[in-house]
Amino acid sequence: MASVTEVLESVPKKLWIGGPVDAAGGGTFAVHNPANGDVIAEVADGAPEDAIRALDAAAAVQEEWAATSSRERGEILRAVFEQVTARSEEFALLMTLEMGKALPESRNEVRYGAEFFRWFSEEAVRVSGRYLHAPSGTGRIMVHKQPVGPCLAITPWNFPLAMGTRKIGPALAAGCTMIVKPASATPLTMLLLAKLCSEAGLPDGVLSVLTSRRSGAVTQALIDDSRLRKLTFTGSTEVGRTLVEKSAGGLLRTSMELGGNAPFVVFDDADIDAAVEGAMLAKLRNGGEACTAANRFHVQRGVLAEFTDKFVAAVNEKVRLGPGTDPDTTLGPLINEEQLTTVSELVDDAVSGGATARVGGKAPGGPGWFYPATVLTDLPANARILREEVFGPVAPIVAFDTEEEGLAAANDTEYGLVSYVYTRDLDRALRVAEGLETGMVGVNRGVISDPAAPFGGVKASGFGREGGTEGIEEYLSTKYIAMQ
């Protein structure tokens, strides 16, 4: 495995627009290690003029890339998959250094993120249309799919690789060029990916990476340019709403994967050991810093004590808080001090209202932005943590009595990304899954993300789908050709 120094030196620190280029004005910004606050790199701080430079490059090659055979596009994506897989340990270490997650979590993300290139390398050759005789007998109908054109992807910090690959994969497979604006907290992984894409044969200009602290200014410059035809964003609902409003003037195609407040519902007839195992995954995967993380645990009263006791025991036994690079660590730090403050405030609000911290509940202090795995019980109904997305390793547990009450509690949120249900009753599983107001449901499963499945939500969790056969449709326009 490459050393920390070797991995960091392998990453381009400039903007990636047909290769590494300096930002206008030569500005840079620091990337920090969440485990200790140290600066690990300085990367280019892009400006609005750099955004236009990236769009110039994308627009210049859009027609040529769209005309490239789907087989060739697919082969390039497959080559990227193989490159990322071959260098998985480097990517894992890099993600741990800039985002903080434990190395096993980073390795899992590399496998998951790389798979989007393999999946969409296969989907590239399966884009199809229709040909039929008009029912009126007056002619023929041809339905043709074409790439929407240059795209902008804005990605978050919590999955530095996968949040990019599940946008880049389908866009490139469909024949679109793309500019990626990664989060300023975690830009290094995406810069390394751009370098590998070039080495795998992706033509210059097809994929650009625009690093910047000035997100609003650089994205606005792109949104205001009529050559941009698609905006895809993963992040908070608040920012998503703003981006939709800004993109309305140009009538951009948009897809939004936004916030979540996922319920984890455990019924009396559930396999409690399996439910606890699933809860550990649904809550603590990625340190709880995931839109799919279970945010509220609704447990039927008959198994409340058993589930809670076993969950607390599992946390005490299996969770080890520490730097992500430590081989014994299973839970790394939060991304920054602001997130540590947010998580602490939500827990303190619940405890001050009468909740009990069965485990955890206080930041340990010292260097780095650490918060322990926490289980809360006896929560007041007005606790903020039951309404707001905690984005950290905190599990609030509340009781319910009837199935109807549990379903109503699960749906009592503006969000609708994912839900988790544990029951042995197939009828109940289907009934509740159909009644849950979310875009995805995990039945007796704590992790549901899969490149072969459509990922996305409803209500304030956004619209559009990533992954599955549906994912590539987000980057295709439908053209109807009438023929005599």
C-alpha positions, 0 to 999 in steps of 0.5 A, a space after each residue: 500500500 502506498 504511503 500517505 505522502 505518496 498518495 497525496 503527491 499522486 493527486 493533481 492539485 490544480 483544476 482539471 480542464 483537459 488536464 491540470 490547469 491553474 485557477 484564474 488568479 492562482 488562488 488556492 484553499 486548504 484541505 484538512 484532515 478531520 482527525 486532527 485538523 491538519 492541512 493535507 493539501 492546497 488545491 486550486 480555488 476556481 473562479 467564475 471565469 474558470 467555470 466558463 473555461 470548463 464549459 468551453 471545453 465541454 461544449 467544444 467536444 460535446 458533439 464529438 463525444 455524442 457521436 462516439 459509438 456507445 461501445 467505445 464509450 462503454 469500453 472507456 468506462 470499463 477501463 476506468 472501473 478497472 483503473 479505480 479497482 486496481 488502485 482501490 487502496 490509494 483511493 481508500 486512504 485518500 478518502 479517509 485522509 480528507 473525509 475522516 471515515 474509517 478505512 474499512 468504510 472507505 474501501 467499501 465506498 471504492 467498491 461501490 463507487 467503481 461499480 457505477 462505471 462498470 454498470 453504466 459501461 454496460 448500460 451505454 449500449 442498451 439505450 433504445 428507442 421505438 419504431 411503430 406504425 401510427 395507429 391512425 395509419 397515417 405514417 410511422 413513429 420513431 422515438 429516438 434518445 439523444 444526450 441532453 448535452 453538457 452537464 454540471 454535477 455538484 457533489 457533497 463531501 460525505 462520499 467523495 468518490 461514489 457521489 461523483 461516479 453515480 453521476 459521471 457514469 450515466 452522463 458519459 455513457 449517454 454521450 454527455 460531457 460533464 463538469 464536476 464541482 466537488 465539495 471544498 472539504 473533499 476535492 482530492 478524490 475527484 481530482 484523482 479520479 479525473 486523472 485516472 479517467 484521462 489515463 483510461 482514454 477519456 478525451 480531453 474536455 469530456 470531464 472537468 473538475 472544478 474545485 472552488 470555495 466559491 460554490 455560488 459564484 462558479 455554479 451561477 456562471 454555469 447555470 446562466 450560460 445557455 450551453 449548459 443543459 443539465 444540473 444534477 445535485 446531491 446535498 441539502 434540501 435548502 441548497 437544492 431548492 435554491 439551485 432549482 430556482 436558479 436553474 428555472 430561468 434556463 429551463 435546465 434539466 435537473 435531478 436533486 438528491 436531497 436530505 433525508 430523515 429515514 425511519 427505522 421501524 421494528 415490529 413486534 414480530 421482527 427478528 430482533 438480532 437481525 434488526 439490531 445488526 441492520 440498525 448498526 449498518 443503517 445508523 453507523 455506516 459512514 459514521 452516520 454522515 449519509 442521507 440514507 442513515 437511519 435517523 429515527 428508530 420507531 420500535 413497537 412497544 412489545 420489543 422496545 426493551 429487548 431491541 434497545 438493550 441489544 442495540 446498546 450492547 452492540 454499540 459498546 462491543 463493536 464501535 471503536 472511535 478514532 482516526 480513520 487510518 487506525 486499523 482498530 477504528 470503526 468510527 472516524 471523526 465528523 467532517 468538521 467543527 461545524 458538524 460536530 457542533 450541530 450533532 452536539 446541539 441536537 443531542 443536548 436539546 434532547 437530553 435537556 428535554 428529558 432524554 437519556 443517553 444510554 451510550 455516548 452523548 458527549 464529544 470527547 474533546 481534544 484534536 479532531 472532530 470526534 463524536 461517539 456513537 450515541 443511543 438516546 431513549 425517553 425522548 420528548 415528542 418535541 425533540 429537534 433530533 426527531 425532526 431534523 437530519 442529525 448526520 452523525 452517529 446518533 440513534 434516537 429510539 421511540 416507541 409505538 403501539 399499533 401498525 397504523 401508529 408506527 406508519 404514521 410516525 414514520 411518515 411524519 416528516 417533510 422528507 422521503 428518501 428511504 425507510 427501513 422495516 423489520 418484520 417477519 410478516 410478508 403481508 405486513 412488509 408489503 403493506 407498510 412498504 407501500 404505505 411509506 412515503 419514501 422513494 426507497 424501502 429496505 425490508 429486513 435490510 440495513 443497507 440498500 444502495 446498489 448501482 443496479 437499483 434506482 436511488 432517489 426520493 420524494 417530497 423534500 428529498 428531491 426527484 430524479 433517480 441515480 443507478 439502475 436502468 433509470 439512471 441513464 434516462 436522466 441524461 437523455 432527451 427524447 426525440 419524436 420523428 414522424 415519418 410518412 
